[in-house]
Amino acid sequence: MSFSHAVVWLDHSEAHVLHFNDEAAESEKVRARSKHQHQHHKKGSVGAGHAAEDQHYYHEVALAVADAQEILVVGPAGAKLALIKHMQKHDPAIADKVVGVESVDHPSDGQLLAYARHYFVKVDRMRGDPQAARR
């Protein structure tokens, strides 16, 4: 089935990717190789105290949404911005398809799909899509 929209909800350890249209949706999960751990800087220690971002994870997430025409990226924290930075640097053709980045806590896949469908109706209306007026 052909899907034109995708939404990805992610944090530093897992991404929920939904491809959808008006009638149907497909989902998949992408997991980071390593668990993201918050590290605290200790006085006298060397380094900033931050774990390096998992670039392989962000690349896998970018590949998971590569076929979509329009992409919405959502999540509760900085991982969504790290994904955007990764795509701009390593996958610019995919980054160009991102139409929005929003803060969203921890929705179920059903809540995420409803949020994304509502979001894309607004985007399509702003672009003058005549199909959006009928939704």
Summary of the structure (lengths in Angstrom):
residues: 135
radius of gyration: 16.4
end to end distance: 19.9
largest distance: 62.1
contacts: 369
relative contact order: 0.19
helix: 36%
strand: 24%
